[in-house]
Amino acid sequence: MKLKAIIHEAEEGGFWAEVPALPGCVTQGESLVELESNLHEAIEGWLLAAEDGEVLSGGRVLEVAV
């Protein structure tokens, strides 16, 4: 599974990103390297929470390695 993230420059410096396919999955980082690491953690966390029953109606969760 490949997911796309939209990266934004934060007004106060650094970056933040959102994953449109995973509602509410957002993170931030001071650098692009930190952002990418945080993004992996955010996606993993979102998927773990979804396994606990927080999936949107009609949705499905697949376990993936990121």
C-alpha positions, 0 to 999 in steps of 0.5 A: 500500500502506498499513501500520499501525504501533502506537505506544507511549510508551517508559518512558524517554521518547519513543516507539517503533513496530512494524509488525505486517505487517513482522516485526521492523520497529521504530523509535523517536523522541524526538517523534512527528515524529521517530518518523514520520520514522524509521518511514518509514526503517525501512519502506523499509529492511525492504522493501529487505532483503526484496528481497534475499531475506529475505522470509518463506516464502510472502510477497511484497514490493511496491515502494511509495513512502513 
